[in-house]
Amino acid sequence: MTAGPAPAAREPLLRTEGLTKAFGGIRAVDDVSLAVAPGELRCLIGPNGAGKSTLFSLLAGLQRPDSGRIVFKGEDVTTLSPFRRVRRGICLKFQTTRIYRGLTVGENLTIARGPRGGARAGERLDWALGTLGLASERARPAGELSHSHQQWLEVCLALATGPDLLLLDEPTAGMTPEETALTAEFVLGLAGQGITVLVVEHDMAFVRHIARGVTVLHYGRIFADGTLQEIEANQEVRRIYLGEQ
């Protein structure tokens, strides 16, 4: 009996090839080649200035790389504008909130909602609003929400676009431990619904809660990549990121 053909390798949802971005003489992102599978939940960690937020800006189209390529769902999107990337399914939740504070929660959501995703995107959004305590706040001005609820609203605005890839830049910044724990459970829930999620985060308790794969950036380059257990056992990572000798 002969064996059948080996299953084809799964095409990455997102792939970067030699991605580089410099500011003056500093390479904020330096020859980064990364592959992210559909449905993956991955954390990007590293010291301040490692290039994490710059990498997200490149993926979202807010900045153009000096060299290299970004391939999303098999399409080269390197030169696409941010709104065209959103239409293709890439959405970034910024490190600082950019909600319309003078508008209600519902009005913010109406502005953000796009043509992608259909009923499934609407179901995910309703689930997110209920999970994060925003379902009853639709008529409330967004500027009156607490810090954590403004952060969560920003995530919901990203979800309203119907993303296939969600980029979360420090989603727990300024939150209490209880709010951070809820955010962790929420992110796990997103991944459980098939959304591919990349998270930049400094809070290692949060990373330990959600991480399936971890990529470590250092001086703009990929320093290490693997499971959380592999990363935490790496003495060089512990030295540069955790400050251990």
Residue pairs with C-beta under 8 A, 6 or more apart in sequence:
10 37
10 38
11 74
12 35
12 36
12 37
12 38
12 71
13 36
13 37
13 38
13 39
13 40
13 72
13 73
13 164
13 165
13 196
14 34
14 35
14 36
14 59
14 70
14 71
14 72
14 90
14 165
14 196
14 198
15 33
15 34
15 35
15 36
15 70
15 71
15 72
16 32
16 33
16 34
16 35
16 58
16 59
16 68
16 69
16 70
16 71
17 33
17 68
17 69
17 71
18 31
18 32
18 33
18 67
18 68
18 69
19 29
19 31
19 32
19 33
19 34
19 55
19 58
19 65
19 67
19 68
19 69
19 70
20 27
20 29
20 30
20 31
20 32
20 65
20 66
20 67
20 68
21 27
21 28
21 29
21 54
21 58
21 63
21 64
21 65
21 66
22 28
22 66
27 219
27 220
28 51
28 54
28 220
29 51
29 54
29 55
29 58
29 65
29 220
30 51
30 219
30 220
30 221
31 68
31 221
32 51
32 55
32 68
32 217
32 220
32 221
32 222
33 68
33 222
34 215
34 222
36 42
36 165
36 196
36 198
37 196
38 164
38 194
38 196
39 191
39 194
39 195
39 196
40 191
40 196
40 197
40 212
40 213
41 187
41 188
41 191
41 196
41 197
41 199
41 210
41 211
41 212
41 213
42 197
42 198
42 199
42 211
42 212
42 213
42 214
42 215
43 198
43 199
43 200
43 201
43 207
43 210
43 211
43 213
43 214
43 215
44 52
44 55
44 198
44 199
44 200
44 201
44 214
44 215
44 216
44 217
45 52
45 200
45 201
45 202
45 204
45 207
45 214
45 215
45 216
45 217
45 231
45 241
46 52
46 216
46 217
46 218
46 223
46 240
46 241
47 218
47 240
47 241
50 217
50 218
50 219
50 220
51 217
51 219
51 220
51 221
52 169
52 200
52 217
53 95
53 169
53 200
54 63
54 220
55 217
56 92
56 167
56 169
56 198
56 200
57 63
57 92
58 64
58 65
58 70
59 70
59 90
59 92
59 167
59 198
60 82
60 85
60 90
60 91
60 92
60 167
61 77
61 80
61 81
61 82
61 84
61 85
61 90
62 82
62 92
64 78
64 79
65 78
68 78
69 76
69 78
70 76
70 77
70 78
71 77
72 85
72 88
72 89
72 90
72 165
73 88
73 89
73 164
75 88
77 84
77 85
77 88
77 90
80 88
86 114
86 161
86 163
87 114
87 115
87 116
89 116
89 162
89 163
89 164
89 165
90 163
90 164
90 165
90 167
91 158
91 159
91 161
91 163
91 165
91 166
91 167
92 158
92 167
92 169
93 154
93 155
93 157
93 158
93 166
93 167
93 168
93 169
93 171
94 154
94 169
95 169
95 170
95 173
95 200
97 150
97 151
97 153
97 154
98 154
99 108
99 142
99 143
99 150
99 153
99 154
99 157
100 107
100 108
100 111
100 142
101 141
101 142
101 143
102 141
102 142
102 143
103 111
103 141
103 142
104 138
104 139
104 140
104 141
104 142
105 134
105 137
105 138
105 139
105 140
105 142
105 145
105 153
106 138
106 139
108 142
108 153
108 157
109 125
109 138
109 156
109 157
109 160
112 157
112 158
112 160
112 161
113 125
113 160
113 161
114 160
114 161
114 162
115 162
116 161
116 162
116 163
117 124
117 161
117 162
118 162
120 162
121 159
121 160
121 161
121 162
124 159
124 190
124 193
124 195
125 156
125 159
125 160
126 135
127 189
127 193
128 134
128 155
128 156
128 159
128 186
128 190
129 135
129 156
131 186
131 189
132 149
132 152
132 155
132 156
132 182
132 186
133 149
133 152
134 149
134 152
134 153
134 156
137 145
137 149
142 150
142 153
145 153
147 174
147 175
148 174
148 175
148 176
148 179
151 171
151 172
151 173
151 174
151 175
151 183
152 183
152 186
155 168
155 171
155 186
158 166
159 166
159 190
163 195
164 195
164 196
165 195
165 196
165 197
165 198
166 190
166 195
166 196
166 197
166 198
167 198
167 200
168 187
168 197
168 198
168 199
168 200
168 201
169 200
170 200
170 201
170 202
171 183
171 187
171 199
171 201
172 179
172 180
172 183
172 184
172 201
172 203
172 206
175 183
177 205
180 203
180 205
180 206
181 209
183 206
184 206
184 209
184 210
187 197
187 199
187 210
188 209
188 210
190 197
191 197
191 210
191 212
199 207
199 210
201 207
204 242
207 214
207 228
208 228
211 228
212 227
212 228
213 225
213 226
213 227
213 228
214 224
214 225
214 226
214 227
214 228
214 231
215 222
215 224
215 225
216 222
216 223
216 224
216 225
216 231
216 234
216 237
216 241
217 223
218 240
218 241
223 236
223 237
223 240
224 230
224 231
224 234
224 236
224 237
226 234
231 237
232 238
235 244
238 244
239 245
